[in-house]
Amino acid sequence: MHDDLGRLPRAALARRFGCRLVDELDRVLQRYVEQDRSVQEIVAEGFERIHRTNLVGMGVLPLEFKAGETRQTYAIDGTETFDVVGQPMPRADLTVVMHRKNGERVEIPVTCRLDTAEEVSVYAAGGVLQRFAQDFLEAANG
């Protein structure tokens, strides 16, 4: 993911729901954890491999805007709510349904960035720790 000048960003940026401030993705996620809130999906223009892998490991669904589209394309300002329609499968086309405060509903095509069947399995379990626990219990009972 590069900026308009072809530079790599230092960190992925995000905005907490209901907040106007933008911060590094890892800090935003940590604040949700500290507040006992959950992040279920992240939609971005692209993912560094390590960020995408970490999201999957935490049970967060990484979704990517289609080529040439950004949050500006849809005038996303952080006050909206979102639903995801479709089955998370490797590189599947899904739809994010955005609900604006004024009642407007906008459908946004995205790509599921679970890139392998193994990542789908980890995500479906709720993250890597939950998947490990499931595997451990199955082995103990098997």
Secondary structure by P-SEA (a helix, b strand, c coil): ccccccccccbbbbbcccccccccaaaaaaaaaaacccccccccccccaaaaaaaaaacbbbbbccccccccccccccccccccccccccbbbbbbbbbcccbbbbbbbbbcccccaaaaaaaaaccaaaaaaaaaaaaaac
